[in-house]
Amino acid sequence: MAGDAAIEFVAECLWPDVHEDDLRALDARAGGESERLAARGASVRYMGSLLMREDEVVLCLFHGRQDDVRRVVEAAAIPFDRILEAACSPWPTEPDRRSR
């Protein structure tokens, strides 16, 4: 799993009746909390959210250590169901992207 390495994670939110205004507010909270924690030495950055309208699912993308991501998600009151390790393209050519 993740250990101390800074990698990507998504907070998966099953969010009935979610609207774009909800996401704007979520983005502001998540961005603010990640900046606040990063200023205190945490390894975390909020990368934005993705809404699957038909399924009422929101994915919030983070780069950082898993424990720091969880702190941001909880402090920003993101209605998450789980936090999952993720990978983003373009796909790296080196064998283990976490070693960077």
Secondary structure as the mmCIF struct_conf table of DSSP 4:
data_model
#
loop_
_struct_conf.conf_type_id
_struct_conf.id
_struct_conf.beg_label_comp_id
_struct_conf.beg_label_asym_id
_struct_conf.beg_label_seq_id
_struct_conf.end_label_comp_id
_struct_conf.end_label_asym_id
_struct_conf.end_label_seq_id
TURN_TY1_P TURN_TY1_P1 GLY A 3 ASP A 4
STRN STRN1 ILE A 7 LEU A 14
TURN_TY1_P TURN_TY1_P2 PRO A 16 ASP A 17
HELX_RH_AL_P HELX_RH_AL_P1 GLU A 20 ALA A 39
TURN_TY1_P TURN_TY1_P3 ARG A 40 GLY A 41
STRN STRN2 VAL A 44 MET A 52
HELX_RH_3T_P HELX_RH_3T_P1 ARG A 53 ASP A 55
TURN_TY1_P TURN_TY1_P4 GLU A 56 GLU A 56
STRN STRN3 VAL A 57 GLY A 64
HELX_RH_AL_P HELX_RH_AL_P2 GLN A 66 ALA A 75
TURN_TY1_P TURN_TY1_P5 ALA A 76 ALA A 77
BEND BEND1 ASP A 81 ASP A 81
STRN STRN4 ARG A 82 ALA A 86
BEND BEND2 SER A 89 PRO A 90
HELX_LH_PP_P HELX_LH_PP_P1 TRP A 91 PRO A 92
BEND BEND3 THR A 93 PRO A 95
HELX_RH_3T_P HELX_RH_3T_P2 ARG A 97 SER A 99
#
